[in-house]
């Protein structure tokens, strides 16, 4: 390894992964200004000198049934990437989220002597817990963003380090409410509703119609409402037709990005379950969490879920602190009613802010520095000796 310019291969499979990877790359480049980083990624990673062989949105598909339509392309990409990395091995591979894609790749690279890091820990404490055995084979290091995760891995002999959540450091403890409202042109007396329908085409088609329908219901029930939709780069073409179809006569502003600005400025958010729910919590905003998917995916997922909650704020608080309306319950009428409850109960909103501030302080660490130090330690460590092969007689006795 060139100690001055190590070569990292990285894969981030969606907008939230790109954001996490971009933050990590910024810190890695502080330690190694001349590093080389390449693989699969998006615009946040590109800002820090990442060379994308494929764009991250090629992997941005969620759900068993939904993946089937993209399986051949995703499978081909992984095969081509594996072949390329096995032929020209990097100093380390960093898989950012996207466990269904990254873990199999990491298993092969680790077996071939490449140092492997997985950032972030899959939610094995919430569902698919048996995946921890694959993680053992896949990762030399797991970077954890929640404080309770390293203990889970330690019990299985897997090296894991808590580094905090980068979003908790990038989002101020006190969101810029007034400044963000002014920037978005929100007038005094207007109530701002932020709509976040997801970061993948496969989920937007199920969730956006419900959220736009809820916006119509809210506008019927309350005057002086304004609606904004922060749109992930490259997905305006997926959202705009749905807005026209389900809220044709309602003024809704589509923003290019600016999700943090919208969350800082809003009075309530309608949010697709995922990283955006944590972003909303870190902005101390009340929310209604919504999720819907293909019926087959929903039935399969229900059987593997270990907890009664699906959104990150509720999981971290171990309580239904915010309403979750899922699948058949995610109707425009129910979503609107839940949002109105927040708007009509300032005391409940204030109590929620206090709980969210506790989450924020717990997750607020110097994530980049901690992750970089942990990765450097793995790079400097001698390679693990190959596992000794048992003799046939020993295998038979075992």
C-alpha positions, 0 to 999 in steps of 0.5 A: 500500500502507498501510505501517501495515496491509498486506493479505496474502492467504494460502493454507495447505492442510493442518495442517503448512502452517497451523502454518508460516503461523501462525508466519510470521503471528506475526512479520509481526504484530510488524512490522505490528500492524495488518496484515490477513490473509485467505484459506484457513487453519486454527486456528494462523493464526486465533490470529494474527488470520487470517480464513479464507474457507475452512478449510485442510482443504478442500485437504488431499488428497494423491495424483493418484488421491485428488485426482480425487474432490475435483477439482471442489470444489478447482477451484471454490474456486481459481476463486472465490479467484482471482476475489476476489483479482483483483477486490480485490488484496492488497498481497501473496499468500503461498502456504504450501506446497500448490504444486499449488494455489498456484503456478497462483494465484500466476502469475495474481496476479503477472501482474496486479501482485500481489507473490507469495511462496511459503513453502516451496520445493517439493521440486524437488530430490527430484521434479518438477524441471521445476516450477522454470519455473512457480515462476519465473513464479509467485513474486517471492520463494521462502522456503527452509527448507533451506540448499541450496535458494537456490543451486538457484533462483539458477542459474535467476534466481529470488529465494530466501532461506534462512530456516531451519525454524520448527520448529527454533526452536519445538522445544528442542534438548533435548526435555522428555522427563521432563516430557512423560512425566509430563504424559501419565501415562507410568509408570516402566518403560513404553515409549511408542510414538507413532503419527502416521498423517498429517494428511490423510484421504486418507493416513490411510485407507492408513497408519493400518491398517498402524500400528495393525496394527504396534501389535498386533504390538508388543504381542505381542512386548513387555510394558509398551508404551503407545501414543498417537496425536496426532490433528490437529484435525478428524480424530478421526472418521477415525482412531477407526473404524480404531483399533477395526477394526485394534486393537480390543483394544489400549489406544491413547490418542488425543490431541487434538493434543499431537504435540510432547508425544507425540514428546518423551515417546516411546521410538520413533515410527511416522510417516507420511512428511511434516513429522512425520518432521522433527518427530520428528528435531528431538525426537531420537527414533528412528522408522520411516517409513511411507507407502502410497497408492493404487496408481496414485498410487504408480506415477506418483510413482515415475517422478518421484522423483529420490532413494532417500529419501522422508523429510526426515531421510534426505534431509537426512542423505543416508543411510538413517538411519531405516528407510523402509517404503513401499507393499507393504513397509509391513506391520504385521510389518515395521513392528513389527520395525523398531521393535523394532530401535530399542528393542533397540539403545540405542547406535544410538539415541544415535548417531542423536540426535547426527545429529539434533542436527546437523540441528537446529542447521543448521535453527535460525534466527530464521525469522520475522524473516528471512522478515519482512525478506525479505517487506518488501524485496519489498513495498518494491521497485518493480514489475517492468516488463512484459516487452517484446513481440517484434515478429512478425518477431523472433518468427519469427526466434526 
